[in-house]
Amino acid sequence: MEKVHKPKKVFVQGPISPDFVAKSIASHQSKTGIGAHAIFLGQIRADQKEGGVVTGIDYTAYEEMAEQAFHDIREAAFARFELTCMHIYHSLGLVPTGEISLFVFVSSPHRRAAFEASEYIVEEIKAKVPIFGKELTGDSGHVWKENT
């Protein structure tokens, strides 16, 4: 019988900080059955668009539907790959260029499963989760404030 995992909250407001990523990694050091971690970080690019350079993305989602889709993706990944644990975080709201908006962290006893599961999860998120990103450009009147 396959283990069913309880749904986890995925959304975070604004960018995902490098400190949050580092703490997530450090919290797994005591899990000595893990032999590999695969991490995917989605970062906002400063693409050149017709309206100017992208300065950030404003993310919205149908949250209840999105949380269910994330849960379904997690369950499918656990069924398909030999995983010890998995964490998925996605931003909502404004995320400036250079900042992280998606963090997928997969742990497994072996590297191949971690690599393959990470790619599978990211592709499934892109294909199935109702998250919408509105690109903001230099001409859209929004000025980003630097973190100090």
N, C-alpha and C positions, 0 to 999 in steps of 0.2 A: 504494500500500500504506500502510495506516494505521500510525502509530508506536504501539508498545505500551510503556507506561510501567511501570517496575518498582514493585512495591508499596511503599508508604511507611508507616511507623509513624504512627498517628493518635493513640493514647491517651497522655495525660499524667496523672500522679497529682495529684489535687487541682485547685484553680482554675488558670486560665490567666491569667498576670499581665499587666498593662498594659505592663510592660517587655518581655516576650516579644513582644507584638503590635508594639510600636514597633521592636524590633530586626528583626522580620520585614519590616516596611515599609522600613526603612533599607537592608536587604540587597539590595533590588531597584533601588536608584537607579542602579546601573551597567548595568542592562539597558535600554538606550536605545531598543529597539524597542517597549517598552511605552508605551501612551498612556493607559491607564486601569487602575485597581485598584478592585475592589469588595470590601468587607469586611463580613461579617456577624458580629456578636458576640451570642451567646446569654447572657443574664444571669439569675441566679436572682432571682425576685420574692418578696416577703414577702406572699404571699396570705393572706387570712383563711380558715382551714379550721375544721371542726368541733372539731378537737383544739387549736386555737390558731393563732397566726401561724406561717407557714412560716419556719424559721430556716436551712434549707439543704436540699440534696438529696444523698443518698448514691447514687452511680452504680455500677452493676455491668453487666457485659456478657458475652456468650459471645464472648470476645476473638477467637478464630480465625475464627469465622463473621462477626463484625463487621468485622474487618480485610479479609476477602474482599469483603464488601458495600461497604465504603468504596472498595476498589480498583475494583470494578465501576462504581460511581457516577462515580469519577474518569475511567475509560476512556470511559464514555458521554458525559460532559460534554466531554471533549477531542474526541470524534467529532462532537458536535452543534454546538459553538461554536468560534469562532476564538480559542483561548486560547494565551497564551505560557507561563503556568504556573499552578499551583493548589496550595494547601496547605489541609489540613483537620486540625484538632486538636479532640479531645473529651476532657473530663475523665472520670476514674474516681475513685471514692472520694468523700470529703466535699467539697462545695462550698457555702460559706455564702451567704446572700442578699447580693445586691449584687456578687457575684463572677461571673466569666465561666466558662462551662462548654463553650461551643462557639465556635470561631474558624474561619471559612471566608474564605480570602483568594484571590481570583481576579484574574489579570492578563491583559490583552489589548491588542492594538494600538488597539482602539476601545471606547468606553464601553458601547454597546448590548450587545455580546457579554458584557462583564464583568457588567453588571446582570442580564441574563437567565440567565447561567450561575450566578451566585450564588444567585438564587432557586430555580432548578432543583435545585441541589446540596442546599440546605437542605431543600427539600420531599422529595427522595429520601431523605435521611438519616432524616427523621422517619418516612417510610413503610416503609423497608426495612432499617434497621440494628437488630440486636437489642441495644439498650442499654436498661437499665431504671433508672428514677430513683425512689427511695423518698423522699418528702417527709418531712422532720423538722419537727415543730412545737415551740412553746415548752413544751408539756406532755409531749414525748417523752423528757424527761430529759437531753437533750444540751445542753450549754452551749458556745457558740462562743467561742473565744479570738480577740481582735482581733489583727491583724497590727500590729506596732509597728516 
